[in-house]
Amino acid sequence: METGALAREGKKRLSPRSGAGRSARCALDITVLMGGPSSERDISLVSGKAVADALERRGHRVTRADISPRDAGALDRKGIDLVFPVLHGWFGEDGQVQALCESRGLTYVGSGPEASRLGMNKDAAKIVFRQAGLCTPDWIVVERADAAGRGGRGPACLGLPVVLKPVDGGSSVDVTIARDEAGRDAALEALLAAHGRALVERFVKGRELTVGILGEQALPVIQIVPAREFYDKVAKYADGAGTQYVFDHGLSDDLVRWLQRCAVEAHAALGCRDMSRVDFILDDAGSPCVLEVNTIPGFTSHSLLPMAAARVGIGFDELVDRLAAMAMRRRAGN
C-alpha cells in the first residue's frame, strides 16, 4: 500500500466517528502514574513525563504520582477526574493498579484488571491466542521446582535456537536467544534464579513487526530492524542504538490487512481496551505469529504506538488526549 494511501486510510478509520475520540473536550483533573517498582521504572518515568507534559499542553490539570504497592495514597486525592497509568511492568501493567483504581471508583485509561493480567503473563496470553485461532510460537514454562517444565517436557523438546524470557516481564529485560545447549541452560538458570520461572519459546526466524491499536482500530504496520541481534532493551531505548523503524516495508496490501486483523483479534481476545501494541514475527513463509500484547505501550521518543499514530496524522498531544476522552466516555456510559 502506498504511504499516502495508508495515511489517508488511517485518518479515515480513526476519525471521531470511529470510536477513537477526538479530545477530552474540557479541562480535567488527571493523575498520571509513573515510575513504580518494576525493572522498567526508568522507562516509565520517561513515558509518564511525556504524557503529563502533553496533557498539560492540552489544558488539563495534571498531578504526577510515583506510586507503589506500599504507597498508593495518590489515588486518594480528592477531585480526580481521571487516572492515566503509565506504569510499565509489574504492579502497573499486571492489573494491580487497575484493581486499585476500580476499588476507589476511579476512571482510568487503558485495559481493566483481567486484560492487564493476561497481557502481562506471556504464558496465559499465548494460551488465549491459541484458543482464538491465532498463531504463536510453541513454548513451555519452566519453574524452579520443576526443571522438566509443564507436563514433564523439558526445553529440549523445542529444539534450538530458543528464546528465553521472564513469564511476566517487559521491555525485553532478561530476554536471551540461545543457539546452543550451553547457552540455553545458562540463560534458563539465570532466569530461574532471578524470577523463579521462565518461558522458553521456539525461535522463529523472520521479520519483527508491530501493530498499534487505538480504540478498536489498527494503526499502520511498523517493521523493526535492530542493529543488534534482536530488539532488546538497548535497541528499544538507547540513543544511537541504530534501530530502524520502517513503514515502507514492502508488504502487500493483503498482508498488511491480515496483520492488522490479527492485531485487533489478539487485542480483543485478551479483552483489552483503549490502546495496545501487538508484536509479531512474520516467518519466512509469510505467516504472522503473535508474540505478545503490550497493554501500556511506551510513550518515549522511541516508542512505537505514538510513532504509528503520527504516521496517520495523530500527533502525540492529540493521542494522549484521545485516550483520556475514551476513558471519560466510558465513565459517561457512551
Backbone hydrogen bonds in HBPLUS format (Angstrom, degrees):
<---DONOR---> <-ACCEPTOR-->    atom                        ^
c    i                          cat <-CA-CA->   ^        H-A-AA   ^      H-
h    n   atom  resd res      DA  || num        DHA   H-A  angle D-A-AA Bond
n    s   type  num  typ     dist DA aas  dist angle  dist       angle   num
A0006-LEU N   A0002-GLU O   2.88 MM   4  6.13 158.5  1.93 156.5 162.9     1
A0007-ALA N   A0003-THR O   2.91 MM   4  6.20 158.9  1.96 153.1 158.8     2
A0008-ARG N   A0004-GLY O   2.92 MM   4  6.18 157.8  1.97 147.2 153.3     3
A0009-GLU N   A0005-ALA O   2.82 MM   4  6.04 158.1  1.87 148.9 155.3     4
A0010-GLY N   A0006-LEU O   2.81 MM   4  6.03 159.8  1.85 151.0 156.5     5
A0011-LYS N   A0007-ALA O   2.93 MM   4  6.15 160.3  1.97 150.5 155.2     6
A0012-LYS N   A0008-ARG O   3.00 MM   4  6.19 154.8  2.07 145.5 152.4     7
A0013-ARG N   A0009-GLU O   2.93 MM   4  6.15 166.5  1.95 154.4 157.7     8
A0014-LEU N   A0010-GLY O   2.94 MM   4  5.99 148.7  2.04 146.0 154.6     9
A0015-SER N   A0012-LYS O   3.40 MM   3  5.46 155.0  2.46 112.6 109.7    10
A0018-SER N   A0015-SER O   2.83 MM   3  5.39 153.5  1.90 118.7 127.2    11
A0019-GLY N   A0016-PRO O   3.37 MM   3  5.92 170.1  2.38 114.4 117.3    12
A0026-CYS N   A0024-ALA O   2.81 MM   2  5.74 141.4  1.96  95.0  92.4    13
A0061-ARG N   A0028-LEU O   2.85 MM  33  6.00 154.5  1.92 156.9 165.0    14
A0081-ASP N   A0029-ASP O   2.84 MM  52  5.11 153.7  1.91 140.4 148.9    15
A0082-LEU N   A0029-ASP O   3.22 MM  53  6.50 152.0  2.30 154.3 154.0    16
A0030-ILE N   A0061-ARG O   2.80 MM  31  6.09 164.0  1.82 168.7 174.2    17
A0063-THR N   A0030-ILE O   2.88 MM  33  6.28 156.6  1.94 154.7 160.2    18
A0031-THR N   A0082-LEU O   2.93 MM  51  6.41 157.8  1.98 158.2 163.4    19
A0084-PHE N   A0031-THR O   2.81 MM  53  6.10 166.4  1.83 155.0 157.5    20
A0032-VAL N   A0063-THR O   2.85 MM  31  6.17 155.5  1.91 157.6 165.9    21
A0065-ALA N   A0032-VAL O   2.92 MM  33  6.09 166.1  1.94 165.0 162.6    22
A0033-LEU N   A0084-PHE O   3.07 MM  51  6.19 154.3  2.13 129.8 137.4    23
A0086-VAL N   A0033-LEU O   2.81 MM  53  5.50 146.3  1.92 139.6 150.5    24
A0034-MET N   A0065-ALA O   2.94 MM  31  6.18 160.0  1.98 155.6 159.7    25
A0041-ARG N   A0038-SER O   3.16 MM   3  5.47 144.8  2.29 119.1 117.7    26
A0044-SER N   A0040-GLU O   2.99 MM   4  6.25 160.7  2.03 156.2 162.5    27
A0045-LEU N   A0041-ARG O   2.97 MM   4  6.24 154.3  2.03 155.5 160.9    28
A0046-VAL N   A0042-ASP O   3.41 MM   4  6.67 154.1  2.48 139.4 145.1    29
A0047-SER N   A0043-ILE O   2.89 MM   4  6.15 169.7  1.90 158.4 161.4    30
A0048-GLY N   A0044-SER O   2.72 MM   4  5.73 166.2  1.74 151.8 156.6    31
A0049-LYS N   A0045-LEU O   3.10 MM   4  6.11 156.4  2.15 136.9 142.8    32
A0050-ALA N   A0046-VAL O   3.15 MM   4  6.37 159.4  2.19 147.1 152.5    33
A0051-VAL N   A0047-SER O   2.99 MM   4  6.30 158.9  2.03 154.3 160.0    34
A0052-ALA N   A0048-GLY O   2.88 MM   4  6.05 168.9  1.89 154.3 157.5    35
A0053-ASP N   A0049-LYS O   2.88 MM   4  6.00 166.5  1.90 152.1 156.0    36
A0054-ALA N   A0050-ALA O   3.06 MM   4  6.19 156.6  2.12 142.1 148.5    37
A0055-LEU N   A0051-VAL O   2.96 MM   4  6.21 160.5  2.00 154.5 159.5    38
A0056-GLU N   A0052-ALA O   2.98 MM   4  6.22 155.6  2.04 149.8 156.5    39
A0057-ARG N   A0053-ASP O   2.98 MM   4  6.28 152.3  2.06 145.0 152.7    40
A0058-ARG N   A0054-ALA O   3.07 MM   4  6.38 133.2  2.29 139.0 151.7    41
A0058-ARG N   A0055-LEU O   3.11 MM   3  5.00 129.3  2.38  91.1 104.9    42
A0060-HIS N   A0055-LEU O   3.09 MM   5  5.63 164.3  2.11 151.3 146.7    43
A0059-GLY N   A0056-GLU O   2.93 MM   3  5.09 160.1  1.97 109.5 113.7    44
A0068-SER N   A0071-ASP O   3.14 MM   3  5.09 162.2  2.17 119.9 125.4    45
A0071-ASP N   A0068-SER O   3.04 MM   3  5.09 141.0  2.19 101.6 113.1    46
A0075-LEU N   A0072-ALA O   3.04 MM   3  5.94 162.3  2.07 125.4 130.0    47
A0076-ASP N   A0073-GLY O   2.88 MM   3  5.30 162.0  1.91 115.9 121.9    48
A0083-VAL N   A0107-THR O   2.86 MM  24  6.22 148.3  1.96 144.2 154.8    49
A0109-VAL N   A0083-VAL O   2.93 MM  26  6.45 147.2  2.04 160.5 171.2    50
A0093-GLU N   A0089-GLY O   2.81 MM   4  5.18 154.7  1.88 178.6 170.0    51
A0097-VAL N   A0091-PHE O   3.15 MM   6  6.20 143.9  2.28 174.2 174.4    52
A0099-ALA N   A0095-GLY O   2.94 MM   4  6.02 151.8  2.02 142.4 149.3    53
A0100-LEU N   A0096-GLN O   3.00 MM   4  6.33 151.8  2.08 146.7 154.7    54
A0101-CYS N   A0097-VAL O   2.92 MM   4  6.23 155.3  1.98 151.8 158.1    55
A0102-GLU N   A0098-GLN O   2.99 MM   4  6.26 160.3  2.03 147.0 152.4    56
A0103-SER N   A0099-ALA O   2.90 MM   4  6.09 153.5  1.97 147.5 154.6    57
A0104-ARG N   A0101-CYS O   3.10 MM   3  5.28 139.7  2.27 100.4 111.9    58
A0106-LEU N   A0101-CYS O   2.90 MM   5  5.01 165.2  1.92 150.2 145.9    59
A0105-GLY N   A0102-GLU O   3.04 MM   3  4.89 158.5  2.09 100.7 107.5    60
A0116-SER N   A0112-GLY O   2.97 MM   4  6.00 156.2  2.03 153.9 161.6    61
A0117-ARG N   A0113-PRO O   2.89 MM   4  6.07 155.1  1.95 145.5 152.4    62
A0118-LEU N   A0114-GLU O   2.96 MM   4  6.22 162.4  1.99 152.3 156.4    63
A0119-GLY N   A0115-ALA O   2.87 MM   4  6.03 161.7  1.91 148.0 153.4    64
A0120-MET N   A0116-SER O   3.00 MM   4  6.14 149.1  2.10 146.9 154.3    65
A0121-ASN N   A0117-ARG O   3.09 MM   4  6.22 143.0  2.23 143.1 152.6    66
A0125-ALA N   A0121-ASN O   2.89 MM   4  6.09 164.4  1.92 161.4 166.8    67
A0122-LYS N   A0167-VAL O   2.86 MM  45  5.37 161.3  1.89 167.6 161.8    68
A0126-LYS N   A0122-LYS O   2.98 MM   4  6.03 157.2  2.03 142.3 148.0    69
A0127-ILE N   A0123-ASP O   3.14 MM   4  6.44 151.1  2.22 148.8 156.5    70
A0128-VAL N   A0124-ALA O   3.12 MM   4  6.45 156.5  2.18 147.0 152.8    71
A0129-PHE N   A0125-ALA O   2.85 MM   4  6.21 155.9  1.91 151.9 159.3    72
A0130-ARG N   A0126-LYS O   3.01 MM   4  6.22 165.1  2.03 148.3 151.2    73
A0131-GLN N   A0127-ILE O   3.00 MM   4  6.26 158.2  2.05 146.9 153.4    74
A0132-ALA N   A0128-VAL O   2.93 MM   4  6.16 138.6  2.10 145.4 156.8    75
A0132-ALA N   A0129-PHE O   3.06 MM   3  5.05 126.3  2.36  94.7 109.2    76
A0134-LEU N   A0129-PHE O   2.90 MM   5  5.11 161.1  1.93 153.3 146.9    77
A0133-GLY N   A0130-ARG O   2.99 MM   3  5.09 160.0  2.03 106.7 112.3    78
A0290-VAL N   A0135-CYS O   2.74 MM 155  6.06 154.1  1.80 161.8 153.9    79
A0202-ARG N   A0138-ASP O   2.84 MM  64  5.47 168.7  1.85 152.5 155.9    80
A0140-ILE N   A0200-VAL O   2.89 MM  60  5.43 149.7  1.99 152.0 161.9    81
A0200-VAL N   A0140-ILE O   2.89 MM  60  5.43 171.0  1.90 164.2 167.2    82
A0150-ARG N   A0141-VAL O   3.18 MM   9  6.02 145.2  2.31 156.7 165.9    83
A0142-VAL N   A0198-ALA O   2.84 MM  56  5.26 163.0  1.87 156.5 161.7    84
A0198-ALA N   A0142-VAL O   2.76 MM  56  5.26 151.5  1.84 152.1 161.7    85
A0146-ASP N   A0143-GLU O   2.85 MM   3  5.10 158.2  1.90 112.8 120.2    86
A0144-ARG N   A0196-GLY O   2.93 MM  52  5.36 154.6  2.00 157.9 150.3    87
A0149-GLY N   A0146-ASP O   2.93 MM   3  5.64 163.3  1.96 122.1 127.4    88
A0152-GLY N   A0149-GLY O   3.06 MM   3  5.45 145.7  2.18 139.5 135.2    89
A0153-ARG N   A0150-ARG O   3.44 MM   3  6.13 172.9  2.44 117.3 118.9    90
A0157-CYS N   A0154-GLY O   3.07 MM   3  5.96 164.7  2.10 126.7 130.2    91
A0158-LEU N   A0155-PRO O   3.04 MM   3  5.80 165.4  2.06 123.3 127.6    92
A0159-GLY N   A0156-ALA O   3.08 MM   3  5.35 160.2  2.12 109.5 115.8    93
A0203-PHE N   A0161-PRO O   3.38 MM  42  5.61 158.1  2.43 132.6 128.2    94
A0162-VAL N   A0178-ALA O   2.98 MM  16  5.46 151.0  2.07 149.0 157.9    95
A0178-ALA N   A0162-VAL O   2.85 MM  16  5.46 157.3  1.90 163.6 169.0    96
A0163-VAL N   A0201-GLU O   2.78 MM  38  5.06 166.8  1.80 152.6 157.3    97
A0201-GLU N   A0163-VAL O   2.81 MM  38  5.06 167.2  1.83 154.0 158.5    98
A0164-LEU N   A0176-THR O   2.81 MM  12  5.23 166.8  1.83 158.9 163.5    99
A0176-THR N   A0164-LEU O   2.91 MM  12  5.23 159.8  1.95 151.7 157.8   100
A0165-LYS N   A0199-LEU O   3.01 MM  34  5.41 156.1  2.07 151.5 158.8   101
A0199-LEU N   A0165-LYS O   2.90 MM  34  5.41 175.9  1.90 175.4 174.3   102
A0173-VAL N   A0170-GLY O   3.09 MM   3  6.04 171.4  2.10 129.2 130.9   103
A0184-ARG N   A0180-ASP O   2.95 MM   4  6.18 158.6  1.99 153.3 160.2   104
A0185-ASP N   A0181-GLU O   2.85 MM   4  6.02 169.0  1.86 156.0 158.4   105
A0186-ALA N   A0182-ALA O   2.98 MM   4  6.10 158.9  2.03 147.5 153.5   106
A0187-ALA N   A0183-GLY O   2.98 MM   4  6.06 163.0  2.01 146.0 150.9   107
A0188-LEU N   A0184-ARG O   2.89 MM   4  6.04 157.3  1.94 150.0 156.9   108
A0189-GLU N   A0185-ASP O   2.96 MM   4  6.10 160.0  2.00 144.3 149.6   109
A0190-ALA N   A0186-ALA O   3.03 MM   4  6.27 158.3  2.07 147.3 153.0   110
A0191-LEU N   A0187-ALA O   2.96 MM   4  6.18 158.9  2.01 149.0 154.6   111
A0192-LEU N   A0188-LEU O   2.93 MM   4  6.12 165.0  1.95 155.1 159.0   112
A0193-ALA N   A0189-GLU O   2.99 MM   4  6.15 152.9  2.07 144.7 152.2   113
A0194-ALA N   A0190-ALA O   3.01 MM   4  6.18 151.2  2.09 144.5 152.1   114
A0195-HIS N   A0191-LEU O   2.72 MM   4  5.67 161.2  1.75 156.2 161.5   115
A0196-GLY N   A0192-LEU O   2.87 MM   4  4.36 139.7  2.03 111.6 121.3   116
A0207-ARG N   A0282-LEU O   3.02 MM  75  5.06 147.6  2.12 140.0 138.4   117
A0282-LEU N   A0207-ARG O   2.84 MM  75  5.06 166.0  1.86 148.3 152.8   118
A0224-ILE N   A0208-GLU O   2.80 MM  16  5.38 168.5  1.81 148.3 152.3   119
A0209-LEU N   A0280-PHE O   3.11 MM  71  5.09 168.6  2.12 132.2 135.8   120
A0280-PHE N   A0209-LEU O   2.80 MM  71  5.09 169.7  1.81 156.1 153.5   121
A0210-THR N   A0222-ILE O   2.91 MM  12  5.39 146.6  2.03 149.4 159.3   122
A0222-ILE N   A0210-THR O   3.03 MM  12  5.39 169.5  2.04 160.1 163.4   123
A0211-VAL N   A0278-VAL O   2.93 MM  67  5.26 156.0  1.98 146.1 154.0   124
A0278-VAL N   A0211-VAL O   2.88 MM  67  5.26 175.0  1.88 148.1 147.6   125
A0219-LEU N   A0212-GLY O   2.79 MM   7  5.22 166.3  1.81 160.0 158.5   126
A0213-ILE N   A0276-SER O   2.86 MM  63  5.15 165.3  1.88 148.8 146.0   127
A0276-SER N   A0213-ILE O   3.18 MM  63  5.15 139.0  2.36 134.7 134.4   128
A0214-LEU N   A0217-GLN O   2.94 MM   3  5.45 161.6  1.97 160.9 163.1   129
A0217-GLN N   A0214-LEU O   3.07 MM   3  5.45 167.6  2.08 128.8 130.5   130
A0215-GLY N   A0274-ASP O   2.72 MM  59  4.45 170.6  1.73 137.8 134.8   131
A0223-GLN N   A0246-VAL O   2.89 MM  23  4.95 173.7  1.89 145.0 147.1   132
A0246-VAL N   A0223-GLN O   2.83 MM  23  4.95 170.8  1.83 153.2 154.3   133
A0225-VAL N   A0244-GLN O   2.86 MM  19  4.96 170.8  1.87 154.9 155.1   134
A0244-GLN N   A0225-VAL O   2.91 MM  19  4.96 167.2  1.93 130.5 134.6   135
A0232-ASP N   A0230-PHE O   2.86 MM   2  5.73 129.4  2.12 111.6  95.9   136
A0236-LYS N   A0232-ASP O   2.91 MM   4  6.14 141.1  2.06 148.1 160.0   137
A0237-TYR N   A0233-LYS O   3.03 MM   4  6.14 157.8  2.08 151.7 155.6   138
A0238-ALA N   A0234-VAL O   2.93 MM   4  5.09 156.5  1.99 137.4 144.1   139
A0241-ALA N   A0238-ALA O   3.26 MM   3  5.44 145.4  2.38 131.2 125.5   140
A0256-VAL N   A0252-SER O   2.92 MM   4  6.21 160.6  1.96 155.0 160.5   141
A0257-ARG N   A0253-ASP O   2.96 MM   4  6.22 163.8  1.99 151.3 155.5   142
A0258-TRP N   A0254-ASP O   2.92 MM   4  6.13 149.5  2.01 142.1 151.2   143
A0259-LEU N   A0255-LEU O   2.88 MM   4  6.13 164.2  1.91 154.3 157.3   144
A0260-GLN N   A0256-VAL O   2.94 MM   4  6.18 164.6  1.96 153.2 157.6   145
A0261-ARG N   A0257-ARG O   2.85 MM   4  5.99 153.6  1.92 144.6 152.2   146
A0262-CYS N   A0258-TRP O   2.86 MM   4  6.11 161.3  1.89 152.3 157.5   147
A0263-ALA N   A0259-LEU O   2.88 MM   4  6.11 153.0  1.96 147.6 155.5   148
A0264-VAL N   A0260-GLN O   3.02 MM   4  6.27 162.2  2.06 148.4 152.0   149
A0265-GLU N   A0261-ARG O   2.93 MM   4  6.15 155.9  1.99 148.0 155.3   150
A0266-ALA N   A0262-CYS O   2.85 MM   4  6.07 155.2  1.91 149.6 155.9   151
A0267-HIS N   A0263-ALA O   2.96 MM   4  6.13 166.2  1.98 152.7 156.5   152
A0268-ALA N   A0264-VAL O   2.90 MM   4  6.06 160.1  1.93 146.8 152.4   153
A0269-ALA N   A0265-GLU O   2.79 MM   4  5.86 152.2  1.86 144.2 152.5   154
A0270-LEU N   A0266-ALA O   3.26 MM   4  6.47 151.2  2.34 147.3 152.0   155
A0272-CYS N   A0267-HIS O   2.99 MM   5  5.37 157.4  2.04 165.6 158.2   156
A0271-GLY N   A0268-ALA O   2.91 MM   3  4.86 140.5  2.07  97.6 110.2   157
A0275-MET N   A0273-ARG O   2.75 MM   2  5.73 143.1  1.89 106.9  95.0   158
A0277-ARG N   A0294-ASN O   3.00 MM  17  5.10 138.2  2.18 132.7 144.7   159
A0294-ASN N   A0277-ARG O   2.84 MM  17  5.10 172.0  1.84 151.8 154.1   160
A0279-ASP N   A0292-GLU O   2.98 MM  13  5.54 166.1  2.00 164.1 168.5   161
A0291-LEU N   A0279-ASP O   2.80 MM  12  5.46 176.7  1.81 152.0 151.0   162
A0281-ILE N   A0289-CYS O   2.96 MM   8  5.22 147.5  2.07 142.6 153.1   163
A0289-CYS N   A0281-ILE O   2.83 MM   8  5.22 157.7  1.88 146.8 154.5   164
A0283-ASP N   A0287-SER O   3.00 MM   4  5.51 155.9  2.06 155.2 147.5   165
A0286-GLY N   A0283-ASP O   2.83 MM   3  5.35 162.6  1.86 120.0 124.7   166
A0303-SER N   A0300-THR O   3.12 MM   3  5.06 165.6  2.14 106.5 110.7   167
A0308-ALA N   A0304-LEU O   2.87 MM   4  6.02 159.0  1.91 150.7 154.8   168
A0309-ALA N   A0305-LEU O   2.95 MM   4  6.18 159.7  1.99 154.0 160.0   169
A0310-ALA N   A0306-PRO O   2.90 MM   4  6.05 158.5  1.95 146.5 152.2   170
A0311-ARG N   A0307-MET O   3.18 MM   4  6.42 137.3  2.37 135.6 146.5   171
A0311-ARG N   A0308-ALA O   3.14 MM   3  5.05 125.9  2.44  91.6 105.7   172
A0312-VAL N   A0309-ALA O   3.06 MM   3  5.52 143.2  2.20 108.7 118.1   173
A0314-ILE N   A0309-ALA O   2.94 MM   5  5.07 159.7  1.98 138.4 133.2   174
A0313-GLY N   A0310-ALA O   3.00 MM   3  4.88 160.0  2.04 108.7 108.7   175
A0319-LEU N   A0315-GLY O   2.85 MM   4  6.05 153.4  1.92 153.8 162.5   176
A0320-VAL N   A0316-PHE O   3.13 MM   4  6.48 164.7  2.16 160.5 160.3   177
A0321-ASP N   A0317-ASP O   3.11 MM   4  6.23 153.0  2.18 143.5 151.6   178
A0322-ARG N   A0318-GLU O   2.80 MM   4  5.98 151.7  1.88 150.2 157.5   179
A0323-LEU N   A0319-LEU O   3.07 MM   4  6.39 156.0  2.12 148.7 155.0   180
A0324-ALA N   A0320-VAL O   3.03 MM   4  6.30 152.9  2.11 142.0 149.1   181
A0325-ALA N   A0321-ASP O   2.92 MM   4  6.18 153.3  1.99 144.7 152.4   182
A0326-MET N   A0322-ARG O   2.89 MM   4  6.22 152.3  1.97 151.9 158.8   183
A0327-ALA N   A0323-LEU O   3.25 MM   4  6.54 163.9  2.28 148.4 151.0   184
A0328-MET N   A0324-ALA O   3.04 MM   4  6.29 157.6  2.09 149.1 155.6   185
A0329-ARG N   A0325-ALA O   2.90 MM   4  6.09 154.2  1.97 151.2 157.6   186
A0330-ARG N   A0326-MET O   3.04 MM   4  6.29 146.8  2.15 143.1 152.5   187
A0331-ARG N   A0327-ALA O   3.07 MM   4  6.44 149.3  2.16 144.0 151.9   188
A0332-ALA N   A0328-MET O   3.00 MM   4  6.29 148.4  2.10 140.7 149.6   189
A0333-GLY N   A0329-ARG O   2.89 MM   4  6.10 117.2  2.29 134.5 150.7   190
A0334-ASN N   A0329-ARG O   3.02 MM   5  5.52 166.1  2.04 152.9 152.8   191
A0333-GLY N   A0330-ARG O   3.07 MM   3  4.95 140.8  2.23  92.5 104.3   192
